[in-house]
């Protein structure tokens, strides 16, 4: 068996997080899922964008998304249930719904194109 060597640095895996402050009605991203990770709020995904967005004053084409109940609900409703590495995705904020928890739920429309193997 051939020997393999892998090399990486943390900064190559980091990306700006698209939290609730980013998502306003009409906000949209398009790109390809490049990985996933889990936080205390649930599964999150790394996405390389087709067009950069500005997050907290910084323009970037690599973002992280997840941990938002409205996103998880939209993914379930789509039938994809979750993003997978390699998925081509479009995620759009369709607005918000008031909750009894003090923060409005952010609602999404998702489109997932996944290659079958």
C-alpha angles and dihedrals in degrees: 000000000000118000116244127203124199126194129183144150129215093241091062090060098043123100138166114270119237098219129173092283090064097053116085126154107288096020107138139178131189126192150098126294108240101177148335139232138176128240133177088274096052142265118352132187138214113225129188106212128224089218125024122249131202115246120180090343095310124110112222142164095199118071141162123223135180145081091089116121093212090056092050090049093050091049091052091047090051092056092238090097091196140007118265129203109275096027114139104221143186116195120186131178110231096184138277139288122211116244133191090242096078097252123084117240111246111227124212144191113211133191117192124189110191127180114231116225 
